[in-house]
Amino acid sequence: MRPSPADAAIDAKTVPLHRLAHARAGDKGDRLNLALFAYSPEHYETLLRHVTEERVLALFAHRGASRVRRYPMPGLGGMNLVIDDVLQGGVNGALNLDGHGKTLSFLLLGMTVTVEDAEPQR
């Protein structure tokens, strides 16, 4: 079995989010739903601190996103992000090749976050 990216040593204070978490995406019309989960419970606070509505909105601004709502899920070590107007019309209305939001979780996972010295690092 392959180790998760969280099992690898984090050798820098600023790391891409995919080193600490994984994501799933879904879409309805022009709204994207991203569920983000920490690989390890000790990184949940890092997600809350750095994956804010403002940062996610800025990350998706080039796609026309107008609003982000974040719903923390502490019992699952994750959060749900709902992003409005990001799919350029959605599956039936977009002129782009793929109007689905499935691949946009990788854009989120490329965001960098700062891992604090006091946090346990695996």
C-alpha positions in Angstrom: 0.0 0.0 0.0 1.3 3.4 -1.0 1.7 5.9 1.9 -0.4 9.1 1.7 1.3 12.4 1.0 0.8 13.3 4.7 3.1 10.4 5.6 6.0 12.0 3.8 8.1 14.4 5.9 7.1 18.0 5.4 10.4 19.7 4.9 9.3 23.3 4.5 7.0 25.6 6.4 5.1 26.6 3.3 3.7 23.5 1.5 1.0 22.8 -1.2 -2.3 21.9 0.4 -2.2 18.5 -1.3 0.6 17.5 1.2 -1.9 17.9 4.1 -5.3 17.1 2.6 -7.4 15.6 -0.2 -10.5 16.9 -1.9 -13.6 15.8 -3.8 -15.6 18.0 -6.1 -19.2 18.1 -7.4 -21.2 20.5 -9.4 -24.8 21.6 -9.8 -25.4 24.2 -12.6 -22.9 27.0 -12.1 -22.1 26.1 -8.4 -19.1 24.0 -7.3 -18.9 22.0 -4.1 -15.5 21.1 -2.8 -15.0 18.9 0.2 -11.6 19.1 1.7 -10.3 16.7 4.3 -7.1 16.6 6.3 -5.1 13.4 6.0 -4.2 13.7 9.7 -6.4 15.3 12.5 -3.5 17.5 13.6 -3.6 19.4 10.3 -7.3 20.3 10.6 -6.5 23.6 12.3 -4.1 24.5 9.5 -6.9 24.0 7.0 -9.2 26.2 9.1 -6.5 28.9 9.4 -5.5 29.1 5.8 -8.3 27.8 3.6 -10.6 30.8 4.1 -13.5 32.0 2.0 -11.5 35.0 0.9 -8.5 33.0 -0.2 -10.6 30.5 -2.1 -12.6 33.3 -3.8 -9.3 34.9 -4.9 -8.0 31.5 -6.2 -11.1 31.1 -8.4 -11.6 34.7 -9.3 -10.2 34.1 -12.9 -13.2 31.8 -13.5 -15.7 34.4 -12.4 -16.5 33.1 -8.9 -18.7 35.5 -7.1 -19.1 34.0 -3.6 -17.6 31.3 -1.4 -19.2 29.8 1.7 -17.2 27.6 4.0 -18.8 24.9 6.2 -16.4 23.4 8.8 -16.9 19.7 9.6 -14.7 19.3 12.7 -16.0 15.7 13.4 -14.6 14.7 10.0 -11.5 16.9 10.0 -12.6 18.7 6.9 -14.7 21.4 5.4 -17.2 21.9 2.6 -16.7 24.9 0.2 -19.5 26.1 -2.0 -18.4 28.4 -4.8 -21.0 30.3 -6.9 -20.7 31.2 -10.5 -17.4 29.4 -11.1 -18.4 26.9 -13.8 -18.9 29.5 -16.5 -22.5 28.4 -17.0 -22.2 24.8 -16.0 -22.3 21.6 -18.0 -25.0 22.7 -20.5 -24.1 26.4 -20.7 -20.4 26.6 -20.7 -18.4 27.1 -23.9 -15.3 25.5 -22.4 -14.4 21.9 -23.1 -15.3 20.6 -19.7 -18.0 22.5 -17.8 -17.9 20.0 -14.9 -16.2 21.0 -11.6 -14.5 17.6 -11.0 -11.0 18.7 -11.9 -11.2 22.0 -10.0 -10.3 20.3 -6.7 -6.7 20.1 -8.0 -6.7 23.9 -8.3 -7.6 24.1 -4.6 -5.0 21.5 -3.6 -2.3 23.5 -5.3 -2.9 26.4 -2.9 0.0 26.9 -0.4 -0.4 26.9 3.3 2.0 27.6 6.2 2.6 24.8 8.6 3.4 26.2 12.1 6.4 25.0 14.0 4.2 24.0 16.9 2.1 21.7 14.8 3.1 18.0 14.7 4.6 17.2 11.4 4.5 13.7 10.0 
